[in-house]
């Protein structure tokens, strides 16, 4: 299901789930960033980016899982890319 809007708290929850996930022996996303909060910040920016361009989908009406995808030919807008870049800085 396409997600058309989501609360800022929910975006923060998604970011926190990625940033503080216990990867066990695996390095996970935390190995790409300086710390877990940097992962949270990036993921929140990513969620805002894909939400802006209509690429965020959920696996159910209850929002138990999310996936971001675009179809061939769909482009990421400058506005959405700027949101992601701000999330990285």
N, C-alpha and C positions, 0 to 999 in steps of 0.2 A: 504494500500500500504506500502510495506517495505521501510523504509528510509535508504539509503545507505550512504549519506553524508549530512551534514548540517553545516552552517557557525557558527563560534564561537559567532557571534552577535545573531544569532537565538537561540542558546543554552542559552545565557544570557537573552534573551527576555522570554523564557519559564520559567527560574528560577525566574525572576522578577514577572511574572504573578502569580506564586504560592506564592512567598514570600510576595508580597504586595496585595494579593487579600483581599477584604473586606469581611470577614466571618460574619459580623454582630454580632449577639448574639452567634454564634457558636465559639468555640475556634480555630478550624482548626489546620493546621500544625504548626502554630506559637507557639502553646502551648507546643510543643515538643522540641523547640529550645530556645536558650537564646534571640534571636532577629530575626527580619525579614531578615536581611542580612545572618544569619546562614541558614535560610530556602533556600534562593537563592543559597548559596554555595552548600548545599546538593543536591538540585534539579539539578543544573548544573552538578554535579558529577554523579548523577543518569542517566541523559540523556546521558552523555559521556559513561557511563558503558553499557547501553543497546544498544547504537549505535554501540559500539565496537563489541558486540557479535551478532548483527543482530536481536535484539528484539524490536526495535523501529519501530512503524508503524504510518502512518498518516491517517486521515479520508478522506482526499481528496488530489488532486494534489496541491491545494493551501496551504496546511498545516494548515488548520483551527483548527485542533484538533489532539492530539497525544495519543497513547496508547502503553504501553510496555507490551509485553507478550511473553512467551516462551511456546513451546509445551512440553508435557510430554517427559521426556528423554533428553531434551536439558539441557545442563549445562552452568553455568556462568563460564567463563574462569578465571584463576588466573589474567591475564592481566586486564580484565574488572573489577574484584573485587578490584584490587589494585587502579584502577582509581576512583572507588566509595569511597574507604577508604581515598584516598588523598583528595577527595572532602569534606569529613566529618571532616578532621583535619584542 
